[in-house]
Every structure is written in structure tokens, then in C-alpha cells.
Amino acid sequence: MAVTELNEDTQDQICDLLENLQQVENLKNKDMRILLDKIVRRFGGKVVNK
């Protein structure tokens, strides 16, 4: 399922969870990208730097 197929509520919930994780764990953007990349690779994707 592509991100565009997720409904807005689901996208908002994922963003909220990531923001909370970043605050609680004091993660930097680089750390977040590494974490996200690890997760999406399980599903055949990869995080790209924009």
C-alpha cells in the first residue's frame, strides 16, 4: 500500500506517533531517518533524502 492510499486520519496518527517518539527519545532527524528506513525496508521500501 502506498502512502497516498492511507486515509488522512491514519497519516496524522503516524505523524503524531513519530513526533512523540522524537520528543521522548530526543532523536535527531538523522536518527529518525535511520529508524524509518529500518521499518520500511521490511516492506520492500526505503527512505530517501530530499
N, C-alpha and C positions, 0 to 999 in steps of 0.2 A: 504494500500500500504506500503510495506516495504521500508526502506531507500535504499536498494540495487536496487529497482525498479525505483528510481528517476534518471533522467539523470544527468551527471556531472555538467552541467550548473546550474541546479536547486540546487544541493548540494552546489556549490560555492556561489550562491546567498544567500542561507540560512546562510552559514558560515560568509559571509561578513556582513549581517544584524546583526547577533549575535555579531560579533566583534565591529561593530559600536555602538550597544546598550551598550556593556560593557564599551566602552571608554566614551560615552556621559554620562552615568549614574554612572560611576565609580563603577561598580559592581565587586564583587569578584567572584571567581569560585563557591563558595558555593551558592551565590545568583543566579548565572546563572543556577546551577543545580536545585534549587528550582523553578525558573521561567520555565525552560524547563519541569520539572516534572509536573507542573500545566497544561502546554499546552498539553503534550502528554497524560495525564490521560483522557482528553476529548475524545480521540480517542482510549481508551482502553489499552494504553501502560503505561510504567513507565520508569523513568531514573534510570539506575543502576550505582553504583560506581565501577569503575575499578581500 
